[in-house]
Amino acid sequence: MGLATNIWFGTLFFMMPTASSVILNITFSSLLILEIEDQYRGRLFSLISLFSVFLMPPLAIIGGIIADLFAVQHLFYFTGIYMTVIALYPLIDKDIKNLAKLPS
């Protein structure tokens, strides 16, 4: 948990990105199923995987630099709040809510 002074706040803000990433991944995968044709979906998943693997080393370095500049507890707080907002935004967006439903 790093240097979080309150164990309960540290745990809460550590768990928020995890729960938010689950919500975000489910929403993103659902949007891909609704909006991308079957013949292109595999290519898009491969492209997304390529970018995530390609960007991992530079973002790890940037994360290390940011961790040296700020206290770890503030990073937990910021990440928890940021990921929660990012994960909940698609759930309240009007355009996403109005997408066509999959045929049963």
Secondary structure as GFF3:
##gff-version 3
##sequence-region A 1 104
A	DSSP	alpha_helix	7	35	.	.	.	ID=ss1
A	DSSP	alpha_helix	38	69	.	.	.	ID=ss2
A	DSSP	alpha_helix	72	92	.	.	.	ID=ss3
A	DSSP	alpha_helix	94	97	.	.	.	ID=ss4
###
